Amino acid sequence: MQILQKQKDMMESKVKNTTKNQAEQEADIQKLKSCWQEALSTLNQTEVRLREIQKQHGEEVAFLHRLDLQINRLKISADNMSTNLIEVYGEGWQQELSINWVAPSNPKHEITCFKRQMKEIEPVNLQAIAEYQALKERVDFLSQQLTDLTASRESLEKVIQEIEKTIQKRFLDTFYQVRKEFIILFEQLFSGGKANLELIDPDNPLDSGVEILAQPPGKRLQNLSLLSGGERAMTAIALLFAILRIKPSPFCILDEIDATLDDTNVKRFTELLKIFSKDLQFILITHRRGTMEVADVLYGVTMEEKGISKLISLDLKKQAS
């Protein structure tokens, strides 16, 4: 403060030596002091507002904003030497701007240079506070939405986990029941042998495939793809009927399921068909006589004349009675 006062006294002495009307200058100085007090008050209010967003906008924005307010005050009486002295070298300015001032030989020239330096750092966003407040409200709103969505996601994940547990339990229960029936029906259809159903990935049953292993009498246990056509068909029939036994259906449509079977296996298939037909209705498409013989009703399509199809039906139950 002593350095500032000394510099101020030196500059005021120079002004007094170069001024013809000292009384008018002193009056102007008093007026400008009042203006400076108003500017300082405004500056203090601005500093209070800027402290609220200092972390977001940083020291540089606050510094530029204060300089911009001070420059607006300096423009009012730029040609008045006393105003320049008070505005530039008044109390507090050395600390605010962190500048080590030296007594200028030409104060007016110094002010011009100072203004030019200020223009180099323009433009200054005077709407920064309002923009920050709007952005802060937007961030708070989005943060709340994110919190709500995170909570909803966690809740849904819990529900999904519970559903997956239920699905996995039901799947495994059904799988083991079907496997048990499949083993029984396979031995029944083949008059012996062994078969099994295995999960490819037991640790992840819902995404796991199922491998069918079959061992007809006199052969080794092997994958379904290595069996003959008839053996594969009989194994598939055993699996299908195992599923129907665990999860019955009102009716079942079979399309030439017996096409690759020999007469012996057709007989075994039809015997199984009779057992299941007590509780289920079957619609079969077949060309095998053995399968037709166990049907209750036969439907056929014939073409007595070229291009004209004729539907015929035969109720074997009525014929038998």
Secondary structure, DSSP 8 states (H G I E B T S, - for coil): -HHHHHHHHHHHHHHHHH-S-HHHHHHHHHHHHHHHHHHHHHHHHHHHHHHHTHHHHHHHHHHHHHHHHHHHHHHHTTT-HHHHHHHHHSTTHHHHHT------S-HHHHHHHHHHHHHHT----TTHHHHHHHHHHHHHHHHHHHHHHHHHHHHHHHHHHHHHHHHHHHHHHHHHHHHHHHHHHHHHHHTS-EEEEEES-TTSGGG--EEEEEE-TTS--EEGGGS-HHHHHHHHHHHHHHHHHHS--SEEEEESTTTT--HHHHHHHHHHHHHHTTTSEEEEE---HHHHHT-SEEEEEEEEETTEEEEEEEEHHHHH-
